[in-house]
Structures are given as structure tokens and as C-alpha cells.
Amino acid sequence: MARVSVSINGRVFDLACDEGQEGQLRDLARFFDGHVQELNRKFTNIGEPRVFIMAGLMIADQLAESLAEIEAIKREVVGLRQAGQQMRGQTLRIEESAVGDIEGLAERIEDLTRSLQV
């Protein structure tokens, strides 16, 4: 396990993480500390535990919104894939119809050519 020191709300915390995850943990701590600092600017004297809880809830709210957006995008992708499949089916039917029309025209041209040659 790796050890990382991070600063949150002006206090240093020594944390453990998996090897190679040190940078990610530092980034997360900076992200969390940014929310803590924002709350400290807005509210004075509410106490560190409450600030930490509020920051955690703000981040949880952002996560919930992001997850809802991801689900909406997933549904949209499914709809687009279905529409794409329908369009491919329509295109195939149009192509088959066009081939049939061209073959019919070719037969008519051959018939006309034969009748003109007589």
C-alpha cells in the first residue's frame, strides 16, 4: 500500500491507497478541499465536521446528477441505435425495390430492343 499526505481544510491527513493511485487520491482530496473551502467562505463558524458533511453531500448531489445524465444518455444511445437499425432496414428495402425496378426496366428495354430488331 502506498501512503499519501493530503491537505484538507488546512489540515494534513496521511492516507493509504493502492500503488499507482497516489495522484488520483491527491486530485480527489483537492476536489473535496475545494468544496470545503467554498463552504467555509459562505458560512462561518459551523464547525469542521459539519463542513465536511456538507461538502460530501454536495459531491454526492453532483454524482447523482451525473449518474442521472449518464442514464439519460444511455437511453438516448439505445434509441439512436434502434433508429439506426430501422433506417438500415428501410435502406435495404429501398435498395431491393430499386434493384427490382431496374431489373424490370432492363427487361422492358430488352423487349423494346427485340421488337425494334424484328
N, C-alpha and C positions, 0 to 999 in steps of 0.2 A: 504494500500500500504506500502511496505517496502522501506526503504531508504538504499542506499549503497554508500560508498565512494570508488572511484577507482582512480588510478593514471595513467595518460596517458601523455607521454612526460614530465614527471616531475611535472605535474600539477594535483591537486586533483579536481575531479568532484564529486559532490553529485547527485546521480541519483535515480529515483524511479523505482520500479519493483513490480510485483505481489509477494505476500507472498510465500516463498519457492523457489523463483528464484534467491535469492541473490548470491549463489555460481556460478550459470550459468552466471550471469551478470559479476561477478568478473573474471571468466575464459575468457569470451568474451573480456573484457577490457584488460586483459593480452595479449591475442592473437593480438588484434588491436595494443596495445602498442609495441609488438614485431615487427610488420611491420613498425611502426613509427620509432622505434629505428634503424632498418635496413636501412631505407631511410635516417635517419639523419647521419648514418655512411658513406653512399655512396655520399650524396650531402650535401654541407654546405651552409648555409645562403639562403635557398629557402623559408623560412617562414613557420610557423606552419600551416596556412590554406592549403597551397599547399601540405605540407607533409601529412596532414590528408586526403586530397582528393586523393593523390596518394596511400596512404595506403588503403583507401576504394576501390579504383579501382583495386588494387592488389588482395584484398579479393574477390571482385566481379568477377574478372577473374578466381580465384581459384574455386569459386562457380559455374561459368559457365562450367568450365572443369569438375567438379564433377557431375553436372547435365547431361552433355553430356555422361559421363561414365555410369551413372545410367541408362540413356535411352538405351545405347548400351547393358548393362547387361540385362535390361528388355526384349529387342528384342531377345537376346540370350536365355533367360529363356523360352520365348514363343516358340522359335524354338526347344529347347530341350523338352519341353512338347509335342509339335506336333510330334517330332520324337519318344518320348516315347509312345504316343498313337498309332502311326503307328507300332511300334515294338510289342506292346501288341496285335494289330490286326493280325500281321504276326504270332506271337506266337500262338494265338488262332487257326488260320487256320492250322498251322503245327500240333498242338495238335489234331485237328479234323481229319486231314489227317492220322496222326499216329493211332488214335483210329480206323478209318476205315480200315487201313491196318492190324492192329492187329485183328480186328473182321473178316476180310477176311481170314487171316492166320488161325485163330481159326476154321473157317468153313471148310477150306481145311484139317486141321488136323483131325477134326471130320469125314469128308468124308473118309479120308485115313484110320482112325481107323475103321470105319464101313466096309470099303471094305476089310480090313485085317481080320476082325472077321468073315466074311462070309465063 
